Amino acid sequence: MTTTPPTTGPTTATPPVLFLSHGAPPLADDATWTAELARWSSSFARPSSILMVSAHWEQAPVTVSASRRRAPLTYDFWGFPQRYYEVTYDAPPAPELADEVTALLGGRGVEVHHDESRGLDHGGYVPLVEMYPEADVPVLQMSMPTLDPVTLLEVGRTLAPLREQGTLIVGSGFTTHNLAWFDPRAAADAPPPAVSAEFDHWAQEQMATGDVDSLERMLEVAPGGREAHPRTEHWAPLYVALGAAEASGASTATSSVDGFWYGLSKRSWQLD
C-alpha cells in the first residue's frame, strides 16, 4: 500500500474508505489497538471531514447527527467504570457535509432527518480519539436505516461522491461480534474460539478478492456466520463502506488491523 505523509490541515486528496472494528470502550485501554489506529490514520492524508456510520445507531429514516452545533457524546453503554463516561471528543460540527448527505440521498428519493441533539456514540468517538486525538476534523454521524445489505450497499454507492470532496467515509462495526465469547476473566489476547478465527479468515479472503456477492450473503455462505454475528448490526456498516468504495473506483482492500480481543476479530480494512 502506498502511504501519504500526514498533513497539518485538510487536503483535497481523495481519502480511502474504512471499515474498522471499534470495540467496547475498554478496547481504548489496549495499547496495541490504539497504536495501530494512530499509525493507520497517519498513513493517508488528513481528510476535510469524516462521515461515521456506527453499528450503534439504527434509525429509519436515515438520520444525521448534530451538524449546526456541538452535541454531547452519546454514552450508549452501561455498567462500566465512571472514567469511560468522562471521555470527551469535541470535534467541530459538519454542516456542509450534512447538507451534502441530505442532497445526495434525497436525489435518490431517500428521506433524511436531522437530529441536532444527537452526539457521536462510542462506535464513532472511541476510534476517533485514537485516530484524530486533536478532534480538529469535522465529524458527522449517520444512522443505518436498516440492516439489509442491498439497501446499505446502495446508500454507500449514493454517498461515494463525498470522497471527491475529501470526506473520509468510515463504517464502524466489528468483524466478529458474539458477546457470548467475551470473558473479561481471560487474557484479552487469548486464542479466539475456532469459529471466530475461521470467520475472520473467510472475511479476509472475500475482501482480498473483492467478492461483494459473498460478503452480501454472509449469513448464507460464511463458515460460522450466524455464530460470528448472532445479529448483524456490527457487520452491516461494512456494506456502506463497500458501496462507497465500489462506486468511486476503489479496487484494493488492505487489512490495516488484525488480531483478536477477547475472542472478537479486530480486523479492519482500508479500501482505495
N, C-alpha and C positions, 0 to 999 in steps of 0.2 A: 504494500500500500504506500503510495506517495503521500508524504505529510507536508503540511504547510506551517511555517512558524507562526506562533500566535501573534496577534497584533494588539495595539493599545486601544483600538476603537473599532466600531462596526466597519465592515467592509462590504463591497459589492460582490465578493466571491460567492459562488453558489455553494451553500453548505450541504453536507450529506444529509441523509435521513437516518434516524437512530431508532433502534428498539433496545431498551435497556431493562434489566431486571433490577427493580428498585429496592425490594426488601422491606421488611418491617423497620420501624425506627431504630431498633438496636443494631441493624446492619451498618449504621453510621459509625459504630464503635469498632468495626472491623478494619484494621489498618491496611490490610491488603486491598480490600474493595475501594476504600476511599482513595488510596494512591492510584489504583487503576483508573478511576473516574477522572482524577485530576490530570493524569497523563493523557487520557483519551481526549479530553476537551482541549488540551493544548496542542494536539496533533493536527487540528484543522483551524482555519481562520475563524475568528470570533464572529458570530452571527449578529445581524442587526436586531433580531428579535427571536423569540422562542415560542412555538406553539406546542403545548404539552397535552397529550391525550393519556390520561391515567386510568388504570383499572378500577380506581376507586370512585369514579364518577359516571354512573349510568343514569341518564336522564333524557327523556324524549318530551318534546322535540329537542334537537341539538341546542345546547345552551353554552354560552361562553361566560367566563368568569368576569369579575370586576375589571373594567378597562378604562374607566374615566377617573377612578380614584383608587388608592391603595385600600385593600380589604385585609382584615386579619387572616392568618393562616387557618385552615380547617384541620383541626386535630382529630382526625377521624379514626381514633383507636382508643382502647380502654384498657385499664389495668396495668399501665406501665409506670415506672418511677416518674416523679414530678419533673425531672430535668428534661424529659422528652416533650413536655408541654410548654417549655420555656424557650425552645428553639425559635428563632425569628429568621425571616428571609424577606427583606423589604425591597423586592425588585420593582423597578418602575412599571407603571401600567402600560398597556399597549393598545391605545385607542385606534390607531391606524390599522393594526393587524386585525382587531375585532371587526372593523368595517370591511376589510378585505375578505375575511372569512364569511361574513354575512352576505356580501355581494356574490362571491363565488358559489356558495351553496344555494343562495336564493336564485341565482341564474339557472339552477337545475331543479327549481321548484321545491327546495328543501327549506323548511321554516327554521329560523334561528332565533332563539331567545337570548336576552342579555340579563345576567343576574349580578347587579352591582354590589351585592352583599357577599358574594362567594369568593373566598380566597383560595390559594393553592392548597391541595391536600397533600398527604405525605408521599403519594406517588409522584408528585411534582417537586416539592421543595427538598425532600431528603436527598435525591441525587444532585439537584442543582446547587445545594450548599457546597458539595464537593467539586462540582464542575466549574461553577462560576461563583466563587465564595464572596466576591465583592458585590454581588447582587446588583450589577450595573447594566444588565441586559434586560430590556422589557420582555415580560412573560405574560402569555395568555393561556389559560387552560380551557379545553373544550370537552364537553361531555360526549360519551358514546350513547347514541340514541337506541342502540340495540346491540346484541352480541352476534348477530347474523353476519357471517363472513362476507357474503356477497355485498351486503349494504355497506359494510365498513370499508371494503376494498374500493367501492365506488366513491365513498366520502374521501378517501385518501387520494384517489385519482383527481377528483374535483379540486382538491386543495394543492395539487402539485405546483401550480404557478407561483405559489408563495416562495418556493425555493429561489426563483429568479430575483426576488426582492431581498434575498439574504436571510430569509426565515429558516431557522432550524426546526424541523418537524420531528417530534420525539414521541414515540409510543412507549409508555412506561408500564410494564407488567412484570411477568416472571416466567422463565422458560419452563419450569415445572413448579406447580403450586398445589401441594396436598399437605395441609397443615397437620394431618394425622402423622406425618413423618417428623414433624418438628418436636424435638425433645431438648429443652434447654439444659437438661442434666448431662447431656452428652457433649462431646467436644464439637465445636462449630465446624471443624474440618474433618470430622469422622467420615468414613466411607459412606456414600449415599446408598439408599435402597437400590437394588438392582434395576427396578423398573424406572427409577428416576434417571439413572445413568443410561439406560437403553433408550429412553425417550430423548434425552439430551443428544445422544449420538445420532438418532434419526433426524432430529430437528436440524442439527448442524449439516447433515448430508443434503437435506432438501434445500436449505438456504444456499449452500455452496453451488448447487446445480440450478438454482432458480426455479424449482418445481412448485410454483404457486398453487397449482391444482391440488397437489398432495397436501400442502400446508392448509389450504382452504378446507379440505376434507379430513383434517387431523383426527377427529373423533372416530372416523370410519377406518382409517388406514394406518395410523401411527401405533407402534407397539406400546401398550400400556397407556394409550391416550386418555382413557377415561379415569385411570388412576392418577396420572400426572396432572390432570385437570378435572377434578370432580365437577367443577363449574368453570366455565371458560373465560371468566372476566379478566384473568391475568394473561391469557393468551390473545384475547381479542385486540388489544392495541397494536399487535403486530400487523394486523390486516390494514389498518390505516397507514402504517409505515410502508408496507409493501405496495399499496395502491399509489401512494405519493411517489415512491421511488420508480415504479414501473412507468407511470405516466410522464415522468420527467427525464426518462432515459437512463436512470441508474441501472447498471448491469452487474455490479460486483457487490457481494455481501462478505464483509470481513468480520470475523469473530474477534471482537475487541476485548471482551471479558469472558472468562470461562471459570470453571470450578464450581464447587458446591458449598452451601451454607446451611447447616443443619438438614442436610439431605435434599435441599432445593437447588436446582440448577441456576446459577447466576449468569449463564451465557447471555451475551448481549452482542448486537450486530450493528455495523455501520454499512449503510447502503449508499454507494456512489458510483 
